[in-house]
Amino acid sequence: MYQIIQEYFSETLSKHGATARGADWKDDHAQQLRFVELSRIFSKVASDYFTVTDFGCGTGAFSDFLVKEKYKFGYLGIDCTRLMIETARNINSDKTNCRFEEASSLSSPTDFTVVSGTFNYKGMTPFSQWQDYVLDTLGNIDRFSTRGFAFNLLTSYSDEDKMLNHLYYPEPAFYFDFCKRNFSRNVALLHDYGAYEFTILVRKQ
């Protein structure tokens, strides 16, 4: 799984640099739109200091979003792609509240975790096998996220003629139900922001 991710995102970064396209987004607007939806997980602590882990952080663009929105935060970006982490460290060296680690799972507590686009590319991995990977990863995220987490996925409601075989399009209701049954009573499904995807918010407090 991780080799698939590493190879794909190393290629996109090499081709497009430390940009939204380098993280496999259509453009900067598309990336920022996802950040807005994911940041709703912070709505009840907007004026307080919190820690956040960005799982599959790429070059750390979400930290720029947090700075722009004037949050008070400590940030850890983790990514299994070494080139992404090396680039993130170089371009964010001025942010004393941000650090970046090469890793494929969480290993220390954090208030919140966000996952943006990390689960979309499955390559030739069978649907069920990729889904098992996503669920296992969410289990790891749940164990270390003390106040909640947010993630996005492409949607099975996408136009069939535009769906690509190498991408993962699950049913939103499946993930809503899974999170309600396994992680928290307080779960929100966002599917109203004009993209072929959905965002899940899991709140614990």
N, C-alpha and C positions, 0 to 999 in steps of 0.2 A: 504493500500500500504506500509506504513512505517513499519508496524508490520511484513509483509512478508520479507522486506529487513533486518530489525533488526535481526530476527530469523536466517535467512540464513547466514548473514555475521558474526554474533556472533559465529555460529557453525564453519564456516571455520577458523576464527581466533583462536578459542579454540583448533581446531584440528591441525593447522599448524603453529601457532604463527605469529609473526610480519615478515612475509616473503611474497614473491609474491603469493605463494599458499594460504597463509592466507587471501589474498585479492581476491582469486578465479582466479588467473592467472595460466597458465600451469607451468610456471617457470619464473625466473628473466628476461631471454631474451625476453619473450613475453611481459612482463610488460614494459621493457625499450623501446621496439619497439614502443609501443603506445605513450610513453612519447615523443619520437623523433617526431612523426607525430603531436601530439598536440602542441608541442613547436614551430611549424612553424607559429603559430599565433603571435609570438614575433619577427618575422624576421625583421620588420621595426623599431624595438626599441631595438635591441639586445645590444647596448652599453649604453642605458639609464636605469635609475631606473624606475621600474614600480611596481604596486601592482597586485597580482593575488589571486583569490579565487579558491580553489580546492574543487569542489562540489562532495561529496562522497569520501572524501580524504583517507578513510581507516586509515592506520597508518602513513600517511604522506610521503610515498616514493617519491612522486613527488618533494617534497622540497629537498630531497637528490639529485635528478637529476638536479635541478636548481643550487644547490651549485656546483656540479661537472662540469656543463657547464659554471660556472663563471658568471652567470647573477647577476645583481644588482636588488634586489627585496625585497618587503615586502609580506609575505605570510599569508593567512588565510585558514586554512583547516576546512571544516564543514562536518559533517556526522551525520546521525540520529541514528547511532548505538553507544550507550554509551560506550561499551567495546572498540570499535575502537578508540574513542576520548581519553579515559583514557590511552590506550596503546600509542597512538601518543604523548600525553603530556609527558609521562614517557621517551620515547626513543628519543625525540627531545628537551629535556629541555635545551640543550646547544645552541640552535639556538635562539638568541635574536630577530631575525627578523621574527620569525614564531610563530603563535598562533593557537589554535584549539578550536572549539566550537561545542557543540552538537546542531544541527539544521537541519531542513528539507527544508529550503529555504534561499535565500539571503535576507538580510535586511539592508545592507549598501553598498554604491558605491565602486566599484573596477575597476581598469583599464581593467583587463582581468579575465575571468573565464574559467577553464578547467574541463571537465567531462570525466573520463576514466573508462569505464566498468560499471558504475553505473546503466545504463539503461538495461543491458543485461538480468538480472534474473527477470522473471515475475512470477515464480511459476505457480499456476493454474489460475491466472488472465486471463480473455479473452483478446485476441489480441487487440480488439478495445478499451477496457477499459484501458489497459496498454498504448496504444498509446495516449489516452487522457491525461493520467498522464504525459507522456514524453513531450507532447506539452505544457501543463500548466507549467511544470517546466522550459522549455526553455523560455517561456514568462517571468517568474520571473527572470531568468538569464539575459535576454535581457534588462530588465528594470534597472538593477543595474550594468551592465558591460558597461562602458563608451567608451572603445576603441575596444572591441570585445570579442568573446568567441569561444571555440573549444570543440567539443564533438565527441565521437565515438559510433558506434552501430554495432551489428552484421548485416550481409547482407543477403538479400533474395536470392542472388546468391550463397549461400553456397550449397555444395553437399547435395542433399535431404536425402541420407542415413545416413548423419552425423548430421542432424538437430535434436535438442532435444525439446520436447514439453514445457519444463519449461523455455526455453529461447526465446527471442524476436528477430525476423529476419525481419525487415521492408525493403521496397524498398528504395535504396539510392536516387533515383530521387524524391521521395515524400518529403524527408527532404530537399533536395537541393531547390526544388520549394517552399516549405513552408518558408524557411529562406529568399529566395530572395524576396518573396512577403510580408513578415511580418517584417523582421529585418533589411536588408541592401541590397544595390545593389552589394556589394562586398562580394561574397560568393564563396568558393572553395570546391569542392568535391574531396577527395583523396581516391582512391580505387586501388592503385598500389603498395602496400608494402607487398604483399605476405601473407596476413592474411584474414580470412573469415569475414571481417568487413570493414567499411569505416569510414573516419573522415571528419567532416564538419568544416570549418573555416569561421567565420563570422567577417568581419572587418568593423569597423565603421569610421575609419579615415585613 
